Amino acid sequence: MDSCDRGVWFAPEGLTGSEVQACGRQIERLGYSTLWVGETFGRDPFAQLAAIGAATSSLTLATGIANIYNRHPGVMVQGANTVAEQTGGRMLLGLGVSSPAIVNKVRGIEYDKPLSFLRSYLDAMDRALYTSVPPPEPVPRVLAALGPKMLELAAERTAGAHPYNTTPEHTAMARSVIGPDAGLFVEQKVMLTDDAALARTTGAKVLRFYSRAPGYRNAWLKMGFTDDDIDGLSEKLVDGLIAWGDADAIEARLAEHAEAGATHVCVHPLHPREGQAAIDEEVLVALAPGVVS
């Protein structure tokens, strides 16, 4: 894993604001390069990253991802530039189309032709006015991407791709599509437990939410899972998407992503009993790249 950078992806909605800041400080102290936060129905990701940025000094702050349907392109630029300027350029903007389950069914926003919408959105971001003090450097962007066309757009227009809920085999496919130079920032769910029944029960509960999203379902089918695997949240699906076991078993999965072409792996720690509702600090320590003084 020496050639593959390592960060942390987490959904801290069950933590208080001060607990989130403390978690950010610990992640920085453990030597992770980047902290990724998602966006569903909880905190605004830019406000959350700004708070974490105020409590840390070197940690890169990334959205994984900010939903493009929720914001005008100019507003997206404002949010990213504000955090970047306030933190000395520590912002990485992950963008994506999210899912119709969130955008249309919950938000009531039209969800149509996501690839062409995202392409036009990037054009509009490039034209957007920003009149405040700029960040030290332009904020790098990456795209949430699963299929070949979105991966191609990521390589063409941004610093790279941010696949989520994927396998090392998908990482290899993504690298073949984006070429040797683009960044590949892969999210990997991990769970530190040797209890197979517990890991699979908790893992199935976590994946149930994503199984309702057409984008993930289609991607999983292309990865070799079946409709029955997805509908039944099978052991094959859970074991394929979630690395569980002892630290060595998890490290082996992370190494597979690195060997397949990932330039950065976002470790997404799941609590063995609470899933995404709590962050398991034990696995963060076990997988830490190295303590920063």
Phi and psi in degrees as GROMACS dihedral restraints (atoms count N, CA, C in turn):
[ dihedral_restraints ]
;  ai    aj    ak    al  type     phi  dphi    fc
    3     4     5     6     1   -60.3    20    10
    4     5     6     7     1   -31.3    20    10
    6     7     8     9     1   -90.5    20    10
    7     8     9    10     1     1.1    20    10
    9    10    11    12     1  -120.4    20    10
   10    11    12    13     1   116.0    20    10
   12    13    14    15     1   -65.5    20    10
   13    14    15    16     1   155.4    20    10
   15    16    17    18     1  -131.8    20    10
   16    17    18    19     1   131.1    20    10
   18    19    20    21     1  -128.4    20    10
   19    20    21    22     1  -171.4    20    10
   21    22    23    24     1  -127.9    20    10
   22    23    24    25     1   133.3    20    10
   24    25    26    27     1  -112.0    20    10
   25    26    27    28     1   128.1    20    10
   27    28    29    30     1  -153.1    20    10
   28    29    30    31     1   160.3    20    10
   30    31    32    33     1  -114.3    20    10
   31    32    33    34     1    94.0    20    10
   33    34    35    36     1   -88.1    20    10
   34    35    36    37     1    33.2    20    10
   36    37    38    39     1   -69.2    20    10
   37    38    39    40     1   -20.2    20    10
   39    40    41    42     1   -86.3    20    10
   40    41    42    43     1    -3.1    20    10
   42    43    44    45     1  -100.4    20    10
   43    44    45    46     1   151.8    20    10
   45    46    47    48     1   -73.7    20    10
   46    47    48    49     1   166.7    20    10
   48    49    50    51     1   -57.8    20    10
   49    50    51    52     1   -43.0    20    10
   51    52    53    54     1   -68.0    20    10
   52    53    54    55     1   -34.2    20    10
   54    55    56    57     1   -68.2    20    10
   55    56    57    58     1   -35.8    20    10
   57    58    59    60     1   -63.3    20    10
   58    59    60    61     1   -44.5    20    10
   60    61    62    63     1   -61.9    20    10
   61    62    63    64     1   -42.1    20    10
   63    64    65    66     1   -62.8    20    10
   64    65    66    67     1   -38.9    20    10
   66    67    68    69     1   -64.5    20    10
   67    68    69    70     1   -41.5    20    10
   69    70    71    72     1   -60.5    20    10
   70    71    72    73     1   -41.8    20    10
   72    73    74    75     1   -63.4    20    10
   73    74    75    76     1   -40.2    20    10
   75    76    77    78     1   -66.2    20    10
   76    77    78    79     1   -42.3    20    10
   78    79    80    81     1   -61.4    20    10
   79    80    81    82     1   -40.9    20    10
   81    82    83    84     1   -64.0    20    10
   82    83    84    85     1   -44.9    20    10
   84    85    86    87     1   -63.0    20    10
   85    86    87    88     1   -33.7    20    10
   87    88    89    90     1   -76.7    20    10
   88    89    90    91     1    -6.5    20    10
   90    91    92    93     1    97.1    20    10
   91    92    93    94     1     5.1    20    10
   93    94    95    96     1   -68.9    20    10
   94    95    96    97     1   143.9    20    10
   96    97    98    99     1   -82.3    20    10
   97    98    99   100     1   -30.3    20    10
   99   100   101   102     1  -143.1    20    10
  100   101   102   103     1   142.7    20    10
  102   103   104   105     1  -116.5    20    10
  103   104   105   106     1   122.2    20    10
  105   106   107   108     1  -103.6    20    10
  106   107   108   109     1   133.5    20    10
  108   109   110   111     1  -123.2    20    10
  109   110   111   112     1   143.6    20    10
  111   112   113   114     1   -92.2    20    10
  112   113   114   115     1  -177.5    20    10
  114   115   116   117     1  -141.7    20    10
  115   116   117   118     1   117.5    20    10
  117   118   119   120     1  -129.6    20    10
  118   119   120   121     1   -92.0    20    10
  120   121   122   123     1  -127.2    20    10
  121   122   123   124     1    16.7    20    10
  123   124   125   126     1  -101.8    20    10
  124   125   126   127     1  -136.8    20    10
  126   127   128   129     1   -63.9    20    10
  127   128   129   130     1   152.9    20    10
  129   130   131   132     1   -65.2    20    10
  130   131   132   133     1   127.8    20    10
  132   133   134   135     1   -64.7    20    10
  133   134   135   136     1   -33.5    20    10
  135   136   137   138     1   -71.2    20    10
  136   137   138   139     1   -41.5    20    10
  138   139   140   141     1   -63.3    20    10
  139   140   141   142     1   -40.1    20    10
  141   142   143   144     1   -66.0    20    10
  142   143   144   145     1   -43.8    20    10
  144   145   146   147     1   -66.6    20    10
  145   146   147   148     1   -35.3    20    10
  147   148   149   150     1   -62.0    20    10
  148   149   150   151     1   -40.5    20    10
  150   151   152   153     1   -66.1    20    10
  151   152   153   154     1   -41.9    20    10
  153   154   155   156     1   -66.1    20    10
  154   155   156   157     1   -39.2    20    10
  156   157   158   159     1   -61.0    20    10
  157   158   159   160     1   -35.5    20    10
  159   160   161   162     1   -69.3    20    10
  160   161   162   163     1   -20.9    20    10
  162   163   164   165     1  -100.3    20    10
  163   164   165   166     1    -1.9    20    10
  165   166   167   168     1  -129.8    20    10
  166   167   168   169     1   172.8    20    10
  168   169   170   171     1  -128.4    20    10
  169   170   171   172     1   -21.7    20    10
  171   172   173   174     1  -131.1    20    10
  172   173   174   175     1   -12.9    20    10
  174   175   176   177     1   -66.4    20    10
  175   176   177   178     1   127.6    20    10
  177   178   179   180     1   -72.9    20    10
  178   179   180   181     1   139.5    20    10
  180   181   182   183     1  -113.4    20    10
  181   182   183   184     1   118.8    20    10
  183   184   185   186     1  -127.7    20    10
  184   185   186   187     1   142.6    20    10
  186   187   188   189     1   -92.1    20    10
  187   188   189   190     1   132.3    20    10
  189   190   191   192     1  -136.2    20    10
  190   191   192   193     1    65.0    20    10
  192   193   194   195     1  -131.9    20    10
  193   194   195   196     1   167.5    20    10
  195   196   197   198     1   -84.8    20    10
  196   197   198   199     1   131.2    20    10
  198   199   200   201     1   -79.2    20    10
  199   200   201   202     1   118.2    20    10
  201   202   203   204     1   -70.3    20    10
  202   203   204   205     1   -23.4    20    10
  204   205   206   207     1   -74.7    20    10
  205   206   207   208     1   -19.7    20    10
  207   208   209   210     1   -80.3    20    10
  208   209   210   211     1   -18.2    20    10
  210   211   212   213     1  -136.6    20    10
  211   212   213   214     1   141.6    20    10
  213   214   215   216     1   -61.4    20    10
  214   215   216   217     1   145.8    20    10
  216   217   218   219     1   -54.4    20    10
  217   218   219   220     1   -38.5    20    10
  219   220   221   222     1   -66.1    20    10
  220   221   222   223     1   -34.9    20    10
  222   223   224   225     1   -68.9    20    10
  223   224   225   226     1   -35.9    20    10
  225   226   227   228     1   -62.2    20    10
  226   227   228   229     1   -43.2    20    10
  228   229   230   231     1   -61.9    20    10
  229   230   231   232     1   -43.1    20    10
  231   232   233   234     1   -58.7    20    10
  232   233   234   235     1   -47.9    20    10
  234   235   236   237     1   -61.0    20    10
  235   236   237   238     1   -48.1    20    10
  237   238   239   240     1   -66.3    20    10
  238   239   240   241     1   -43.6    20    10
  240   241   242   243     1   -65.9    20    10
  241   242   243   244     1   -36.5    20    10
  243   244   245   246     1   -62.6    20    10
  244   245   246   247     1   -48.5    20    10
  246   247   248   249     1   -64.2    20    10
  247   248   249   250     1   -42.0    20    10
  249   250   251   252     1   -62.6    20    10
  250   251   252   253     1   -43.9    20    10
  252   253   254   255     1   -67.0    20    10
  253   254   255   256     1   -39.3    20    10
  255   256   257   258     1   -71.9    20    10
  256   257   258   259     1   -21.3    20    10
  258   259   260   261     1  -113.8    20    10
  259   260   261   262     1    15.3    20    10
  261   262   263   264     1    70.8    20    10
  262   263   264   265     1    29.5    20    10
  264   265   266   267     1    89.0    20    10
  265   266   267   268     1    25.1    20    10
  267   268   269   270     1   -94.1    20    10
  268   269   270   271     1    23.5    20    10
  270   271   272   273     1  -102.8    20    10
  271   272   273   274     1   134.4    20    10
  273   274   275   276     1  -124.4    20    10
  274   275   276   277     1   119.9    20    10
  276   277   278   279     1   -96.1    20    10
  277   278   279   280     1   106.2    20    10
  279   280   281   282     1   -91.3    20    10
  280   281   282   283     1   124.3    20    10
  282   283   284   285     1  -116.4    20    10
  283   284   285   286     1   152.3    20    10
  285   286   287   288     1  -168.6    20    10
  286   287   288   289     1   170.0    20    10
  288   289   290   291     1   -91.1    20    10
  289   290   291   292     1    -3.0    20    10
  291   292   293   294     1    58.7    20    10
  292   293   294   295     1  -137.1    20    10
  294   295   296   297     1  -141.9    20    10
  295   296   297   298     1   148.3    20    10
  297   298   299   300     1   -61.6    20    10
  298   299   300   301     1   -22.9    20    10
  300   301   302   303     1   -63.6    20    10
  301   302   303   304     1   -32.9    20    10
  303   304   305   306     1   -91.6    20    10
  304   305   306   307     1   -49.5    20    10
  306   307   308   309     1   -68.9    20    10
  307   308   309   310     1   -49.9    20    10
  309   310   311   312     1   -90.4    20    10
  310   311   312   313     1   -53.0    20    10
  312   313   314   315     1   -69.4    20    10
  313   314   315   316     1   -36.8    20    10
  315   316   317   318     1   -96.6    20    10
  316   317   318   319     1   -47.6    20    10
  318   319   320   321     1   -82.3    20    10
  319   320   321   322     1   -21.9    20    10
  321   322   323   324     1    74.5    20    10
  322   323   324   325     1    24.8    20    10
  324   325   326   327     1  -102.3    20    10
  325   326   327   328     1   138.6    20    10
  327   328   329   330     1   -62.1    20    10
  328   329   330   331     1   134.3    20    10
  330   331   332   333     1  -122.8    20    10
  331   332   333   334     1   103.2    20    10
  333   334   335   336     1  -147.5    20    10
  334   335   336   337     1   136.5    20    10
  336   337   338   339     1    48.5    20    10
  337   338   339   340     1    62.6    20    10
  339   340   341   342     1   -58.3    20    10
  340   341   342   343     1   -35.9    20    10
  342   343   344   345     1   -65.8    20    10
  343   344   345   346     1   -48.7    20    10
  345   346   347   348     1   -69.0    20    10
  346   347   348   349     1   -33.5    20    10
  348   349   350   351     1   -63.5    20    10
  349   350   351   352     1   -43.2    20    10
  351   352   353   354     1   -66.6    20    10
  352   353   354   355     1   -39.0    20    10
  354   355   356   357     1   -60.6    20    10
  355   356   357   358     1   -46.2    20    10
  357   358   359   360     1   -66.1    20    10
  358   359   360   361     1   -34.4    20    10
  360   361   362   363     1   -63.5    20    10
  361   362   363   364     1   -43.6    20    10
  363   364   365   366     1   -62.6    20    10
  364   365   366   367     1   -39.1    20    10
  366   367   368   369     1   -59.9    20    10
  367   368   369   370     1   -44.5    20    10
  369   370   371   372     1   -67.1    20    10
  370   371   372   373     1   -35.9    20    10
  372   373   374   375     1   -61.4    20    10
  373   374   375   376     1   -41.2    20    10
  375   376   377   378     1   -63.9    20    10
  376   377   378   379     1   -27.3    20    10
  378   379   380   381     1   -91.7    20    10
  379   380   381   382     1    -8.8    20    10
  381   382   383   384     1   -66.2    20    10
  382   383   384   385     1   141.4    20    10
  384   385   386   387     1   -80.3    20    10
  385   386   387   388     1   143.8    20    10
  387   388   389   390     1  -145.5    20    10
  388   389   390   391     1   114.5    20    10
  390   391   392   393     1  -107.2    20    10
  391   392   393   394     1     0.6    20    10
  393   394   395   396     1   -84.8    20    10
  394   395   396   397     1   177.9    20    10
  396   397   398   399     1   -58.5    20    10
  397   398   399   400     1   125.7    20    10
  399   400   401   402     1   -76.6    20    10
  400   401   402   403     1   161.6    20    10
  402   403   404   405     1   -68.7    20    10
  403   404   405   406     1   165.2    20    10
  405   406   407   408     1   -56.5    20    10
  406   407   408   409     1   -36.5    20    10
  408   409   410   411     1  -139.0    20    10
  409   410   411   412     1   157.7    20    10
  411   412   413   414     1   -56.1    20    10
  412   413   414   415     1   141.2    20    10
  414   415   416   417     1   -71.4    20    10
  415   416   417   418     1   123.2    20    10
  417   418   419   420     1   -68.7    20    10
  418   419   420   421     1   147.3    20    10
  420   421   422   423     1  -120.1    20    10
  421   422   423   424     1   145.8    20    10
  423   424   425   426     1  -134.0    20    10
  424   425   426   427     1   156.5    20    10
  426   427   428   429     1  -113.3    20    10
  427   428   429   430     1   136.3    20    10
  429   430   431   432     1   -63.2    20    10
  430   431   432   433     1   121.8    20    10
  432   433   434   435     1  -147.6    20    10
  433   434   435   436     1   134.9    20    10
  435   436   437   438     1  -121.6    20    10
  436   437   438   439     1   -51.9    20    10
  438   439   440   441     1   -85.7    20    10
  439   440   441   442     1   165.4    20    10
  441   442   443   444     1   -56.7    20    10
  442   443   444   445     1   -41.8    20    10
  444   445   446   447     1   -66.7    20    10
  445   446   447   448     1   -40.6    20    10
  447   448   449   450     1   -70.6    20    10
  448   449   450   451     1   -36.0    20    10
  450   451   452   453     1   -63.3    20    10
  451   452   453   454     1   -41.0    20    10
  453   454   455   456     1   -62.3    20    10
  454   455   456   457     1   -41.4    20    10
  456   457   458   459     1   -64.1    20    10
  457   458   459   460     1   -39.8    20    10
  459   460   461   462     1   -59.7    20    10
  460   461   462   463     1   -45.2    20    10
  462   463   464   465     1   -69.3    20    10
  463   464   465   466     1   -33.0    20    10
  465   466   467   468     1   -75.0    20    10
  466   467   468   469     1   -37.8    20    10
  468   469   470   471     1  -116.7    20    10
  469   470   471   472     1   -10.5    20    10
  471   472   473   474     1  -137.8    20    10
  472   473   474   475     1  -175.1    20    10
  474   475   476   477     1   -76.0    20    10
  475   476   477   478     1    -8.9    20    10
  477   478   479   480     1   153.2    20    10
  478   479   480   481     1  -164.4    20    10
  480   481   482   483     1  -118.1    20    10
  481   482   483   484     1   150.8    20    10
  483   484   485   486     1  -125.7    20    10
  484   485   486   487     1    81.6    20    10
  486   487   488   489     1   -72.4    20    10
  487   488   489   490     1   147.4    20    10
  489   490   491   492     1  -136.6    20    10
  490   491   492   493     1   139.3    20    10
  492   493   494   495     1    61.7    20    10
  493   494   495   496     1    54.6    20    10
  495   496   497   498     1  -131.2    20    10
  496   497   498   499     1   179.5    20    10
  498   499   500   501     1  -116.2    20    10
  499   500   501   502     1   166.3    20    10
  501   502   503   504     1   -59.3    20    10
  502   503   504   505     1   -31.2    20    10
  504   505   506   507     1   -64.3    20    10
  505   506   507   508     1   -38.0    20    10
  507   508   509   510     1   -66.0    20    10
  508   509   510   511     1   -38.5    20    10
  510   511   512   513     1   -58.5    20    10
  511   512   513   514     1   -42.3    20    10
  513   514   515   516     1   -63.3    20    10
  514   515   516   517     1   -42.4    20    10
  516   517   518   519     1   -62.2    20    10
  517   518   519   520     1   -44.9    20    10
  519   520   521   522     1   -61.0    20    10
  520   521   522   523     1   -42.0    20    10
  522   523   524   525     1   -63.2    20    10
  523   524   525   526     1   -38.8    20    10
  525   526   527   528     1   -65.1    20    10
  526   527   528   529     1   -29.3    20    10
  528   529   530   531     1   -80.8    20    10
  529   530   531   532     1   -44.5    20    10
  531   532   533   534     1   -84.1    20    10
  532   533   534   535     1   -12.2    20    10
  534   535   536   537     1    87.2    20    10
  535   536   537   538     1   179.5    20    10
  537   538   539   540     1   -78.8    20    10
  538   539   540   541     1   -16.3    20    10
  540   541   542   543     1  -100.3    20    10
  541   542   543   544     1   -26.7    20    10
  543   544   545   546     1   -71.9    20    10
  544   545   546   547     1   149.7    20    10
  546   547   548   549     1   -72.8    20    10
  547   548   549   550     1   147.8    20    10
  549   550   551   552     1  -131.3    20    10
  550   551   552   553     1   102.6    20    10
  552   553   554   555     1  -104.5    20    10
  553   554   555   556     1    93.3    20    10
  555   556   557   558     1   -96.4    20    10
  556   557   558   559     1   127.5    20    10
  558   559   560   561     1   -85.1    20    10
  559   560   561   562     1   135.7    20    10
  561   562   563   564     1  -135.3    20    10
  562   563   564   565     1   117.3    20    10
  564   565   566   567     1   -72.4    20    10
  565   566   567   568     1   137.1    20    10
  567   568   569   570     1  -134.3    20    10
  568   569   570   571     1   149.0    20    10
  570   571   572   573     1  -143.8    20    10
  571   572   573   574     1   121.0    20    10
  573   574   575   576     1   -89.1    20    10
  574   575   576   577     1    90.0    20    10
  576   577   578   579     1  -162.0    20    10
  577   578   579   580     1   142.9    20    10
  579   580   581   582     1   -96.0    20    10
  580   581   582   583     1     0.8    20    10
  582   583   584   585     1   -83.8    20    10
  583   584   585   586     1   100.8    20    10
  585   586   587   588     1   -61.1    20    10
  586   587   588   589     1   -42.7    20    10
  588   589   590   591     1   -63.8    20    10
  589   590   591   592     1   -42.2    20    10
  591   592   593   594     1   -66.6    20    10
  592   593   594   595     1   -44.9    20    10
  594   595   596   597     1   -59.8    20    10
  595   596   597   598     1   -43.6    20    10
  597   598   599   600     1   -74.8    20    10
  598   599   600   601     1   -33.7    20    10
  600   601   602   603     1   -67.9    20    10
  601   602   603   604     1   -48.6    20    10
  603   604   605   606     1   -65.8    20    10
  604   605   606   607     1   -42.2    20    10
  606   607   608   609     1   -61.3    20    10
  607   608   609   610     1   -39.9    20    10
  609   610   611   612     1   -64.4    20    10
  610   611   612   613     1   -38.0    20    10
  612   613   614   615     1   -63.8    20    10
  613   614   615   616     1   -39.2    20    10
  615   616   617   618     1   -67.7    20    10
  616   617   618   619     1   -44.1    20    10
  618   619   620   621     1   -74.9    20    10
  619   620   621   622     1   -18.4    20    10
  621   622   623   624     1   -56.7    20    10
  622   623   624   625     1   -42.8    20    10
  624   625   626   627     1   -58.1    20    10
  625   626   627   628     1   -46.2    20    10
  627   628   629   630     1   -72.9    20    10
  628   629   630   631     1   -27.0    20    10
  630   631   632   633     1   -65.2    20    10
  631   632   633   634     1   -17.3    20    10
  633   634   635   636     1   -82.8    20    10
  634   635   636   637     1    -9.6    20    10
  636   637   638   639     1   -90.6    20    10
  637   638   639   640     1   122.6    20    10
  639   640   641   642     1   -55.9    20    10
  640   641   642   643     1   -37.2    20    10
  642   643   644   645     1   -61.9    20    10
  643   644   645   646     1   -44.8    20    10
  645   646   647   648     1   -69.1    20    10
  646   647   648   649     1   -41.5    20    10
  648   649   650   651     1   -59.1    20    10
  649   650   651   652     1   -47.7    20    10
  651   652   653   654     1   -62.7    20    10
  652   653   654   655     1   -40.6    20    10
  654   655   656   657     1   -65.8    20    10
  655   656   657   658     1   -41.5    20    10
  657   658   659   660     1   -64.5    20    10
  658   659   660   661     1   -37.8    20    10
  660   661   662   663     1   -61.9    20    10
  661   662   663   664     1   -40.0    20    10
  663   664   665   666     1   -70.8    20    10
  664   665   666   667     1   -21.8    20    10
  666   667   668   669     1   -81.6    20    10
  667   668   669   670     1    -3.7    20    10
  669   670   671   672     1   106.6    20    10
  670   671   672   673     1     0.0    20    10
  672   673   674   675     1   -82.3    20    10
  673   674   675   676     1   156.8    20    10
  675   676   677   678     1  -105.2    20    10
  676   677   678   679     1   168.9    20    10
  678   679   680   681     1   -58.1    20    10
  679   680   681   682     1   -39.2    20    10
  681   682   683   684     1   -64.8    20    10
  682   683   684   685     1   -39.7    20    10
  684   685   686   687     1   -58.1    20    10
  685   686   687   688     1   -45.6    20    10
  687   688   689   690     1   -72.2    20    10
  688   689   690   691     1   -46.8    20    10
  690   691   692   693     1   -64.8    20    10
  691   692   693   694     1   -37.2    20    10
  693   694   695   696     1   -94.3    20    10
  694   695   696   697     1     0.8    20    10
  696   697   698   699     1    46.9    20    10
  697   698   699   700     1    58.1    20    10
  699   700   701   702     1   -67.8    20    10
  700   701   702   703     1   165.2    20    10
  702   703   704   705     1   -59.5    20    10
  703   704   705   706     1   -38.0    20    10
  705   706   707   708     1   -60.3    20    10
  706   707   708   709     1   -43.5    20    10
  708   709   710   711     1   -66.0    20    10
  709   710   711   712     1   -49.0    20    10
  711   712   713   714     1   -61.3    20    10
  712   713   714   715     1   -47.5    20    10
  714   715   716   717     1   -65.8    20    10
  715   716   717   718     1   -30.2    20    10
  717   718   719   720     1   -75.4    20    10
  718   719   720   721     1   -31.3    20    10
  720   721   722   723     1  -102.8    20    10
  721   722   723   724     1   -19.1    20    10
  723   724   725   726     1  -121.9    20    10
  724   725   726   727     1   123.8    20    10
  726   727   728   729     1   -87.2    20    10
  727   728   729   730     1   112.7    20    10
  729   730   731   732     1  -128.2    20    10
  730   731   732   733     1   163.5    20    10
  732   733   734   735     1   127.5    20    10
  733   734   735   736     1  -154.8    20    10
  735   736   737   738     1   -82.2    20    10
  736   737   738   739     1   178.6    20    10
  738   739   740   741     1   -60.7    20    10
  739   740   741   742     1   -36.4    20    10
  741   742   743   744     1   -65.5    20    10
  742   743   744   745     1   -39.9    20    10
  744   745   746   747     1   -64.9    20    10
  745   746   747   748     1   -40.4    20    10
  747   748   749   750     1   -68.5    20    10
  748   749   750   751     1   -43.1    20    10
  750   751   752   753     1   -58.3    20    10
  751   752   753   754     1   -35.8    20    10
  753   754   755   756     1   -63.6    20    10
  754   755   756   757     1   -39.0    20    10
  756   757   758   759     1   -67.3    20    10
  757   758   759   760     1   -42.2    20    10
  759   760   761   762     1   -61.9    20    10
  760   761   762   763     1   -38.2    20    10
  762   763   764   765     1   -65.0    20    10
  763   764   765   766     1   -34.5    20    10
  765   766   767   768     1   -61.3    20    10
  766   767   768   769     1   -41.3    20    10
  768   769   770   771     1   -64.1    20    10
  769   770   771   772     1   -42.8    20    10
  771   772   773   774     1   -62.0    20    10
  772   773   774   775     1   -43.9    20    10
  774   775   776   777     1   -66.3    20    10
  775   776   777   778     1   -28.2    20    10
  777   778   779   780     1   -81.4    20    10
  778   779   780   781     1    -9.3    20    10
  780   781   782   783     1   122.5    20    10
  781   782   783   784     1     4.1    20    10
  783   784   785   786     1   -67.1    20    10
  784   785   786   787     1   138.5    20    10
  786   787   788   789     1   -97.1    20    10
  787   788   789   790     1   -15.9    20    10
  789   790   791   792     1  -153.4    20    10
  790   791   792   793     1   130.9    20    10
  792   793   794   795     1  -112.4    20    10
  793   794   795   796     1   125.1    20    10
  795   796   797   798     1   -92.0    20    10
  796   797   798   799     1   103.7    20    10
  798   799   800   801     1   -70.9    20    10
  799   800   801   802     1   122.8    20    10
  801   802   803   804     1  -110.9    20    10
  802   803   804   805     1    94.4    20    10
  804   805   806   807     1   -75.3    20    10
  805   806   807   808     1   125.8    20    10
  807   808   809   810     1  -106.4    20    10
  808   809   810   811     1   139.9    20    10
  810   811   812   813     1   -78.3    20    10
  811   812   813   814     1   134.3    20    10
  813   814   815   816     1   -56.6    20    10
  814   815   816   817     1   -29.1    20    10
  816   817   818   819     1  -108.2    20    10
  817   818   819   820     1   -28.6    20    10
  819   820   821   822     1  -107.9    20    10
  820   821   822   823     1    -0.5    20    10
  822   823   824   825     1    61.2    20    10
  823   824   825   826     1  -125.3    20    10
  825   826   827   828     1   -83.9    20    10
  826   827   828   829     1    -4.4    20    10
  828   829   830   831     1   -74.0    20    10
  829   830   831   832     1   -16.0    20    10
  831   832   833   834     1  -145.9    20    10
  832   833   834   835     1   149.4    20    10
  834   835   836   837     1   -95.7    20    10
  835   836   837   838     1   131.6    20    10
  837   838   839   840     1   -89.4    20    10
  838   839   840   841     1   102.9    20    10
  840   841   842   843     1   -67.3    20    10
  841   842   843   844     1   -26.4    20    10
  843   844   845   846     1   -62.3    20    10
  844   845   846   847     1   -41.0    20    10
  846   847   848   849     1   -73.3    20    10
  847   848   849   850     1   -31.3    20    10
  849   850   851   852     1   -60.5    20    10
  850   851   852   853     1   -42.7    20    10
  852   853   854   855     1   -67.6    20    10
  853   854   855   856     1   -42.9    20    10
  855   856   857   858     1   -64.0    20    10
  856   857   858   859     1   -31.8    20    10
  858   859   860   861     1  -102.5    20    10
  859   860   861   862     1     6.6    20    10
  861   862   863   864     1   -61.5    20    10
  862   863   864   865     1   135.1    20    10
  864   865   866   867     1   -66.4    20    10
  865   866   867   868     1   -29.4    20    10
  867   868   869   870     1   156.4    20    10
  868   869   870   871     1   140.0    20    10
  870   871   872   873     1   -71.6    20    10
  871   872   873   874     1   134.2    20    10
  873   874   875   876     1   -96.5    20    10
  874   875   876   877     1   129.0    20    10
